[in-house]
């Protein structure tokens, strides 16, 4: 089991193997829960939960139609900005 140490500033380094297993990158936000004799970390989702009613208005698109390849390229471009 990996070990870490609490710094004088109250910071803890999460071992690389744990970060990689969970896909946590620098800047990831985590909820911290005091669980008695343990501390539980949960990632905060990048996007808040939404309902279909909240996003229904975005379905009325009047611009030019784009291909699936263009959609995939746009998604990859935006995802790479968020890493």
N, C-alpha and C positions, 0 to 999 in steps of 0.2 A: 504494500500500500504506500503510495507516495506521501511524503511529508512536506510541510511548509512551515513558515515561521511568521509571526505577527511583527510588523516593523514598529518603530517608535512612533510612526504617524498613524498606526492602527490599520495599515494596509496588509493584505494577504496576497501572495502570489499563488495563483491556481496553477498547478503543474501542467506543463505543455500537453502531456498525454490526455489529461482530463479535458482541457480546452478543446483539443482536436476531436476527441470522442463526441463531445457535445456540439461541435461546430461553432464555438464561441470565439469571436475575433475581437481585436482591440476595439473598444468603444461599445461593446455589447452591454446592454442594460440588464441587470438582474434584480429580482425581488429577493430580499433577505428575510428569512423567517427564523425567529428564535424558537427552537424545538426542544427546550429544556436543556439537555446535556449535549445538544448538537445544533448546528446552524444549517439551514436548508436554503440553497440558491435555486431560483427558478428564472429562466430567461423571460424577459418581457417581450411579447410579440412585436414585430416591426410595425404592424398595422393593427388598429383596433378592430374588434369584431363589428361587423355591419350586418344589416338585414337587407333583404331584397328590396324592401320599400325605400331604404336609404340610397340605393344605387340605381333604382329603376330609371331615373331621369337621364342617366348617361347612355341609355340604349338608343335614343333618338339621334343617330349620327347622320349628318347631312353632307359630310365631306366626300372626297373621292374614295372609292373602295381600294383597300390595300390587300396585298397577297399575304398568305400565311408566312411566307419567307420574310416579308417586311415586318410583320408582327413579331416573329421570333427574333429578328435582329434588334428591334426596338426594345423588347423585353430584356435581352442579353445586355444591351447597352445600359439600360437603367439599373439592372441588377449589379453590373460591374461597378457602378458609381457608389452603390450602397455597401460594398465590402470594406 
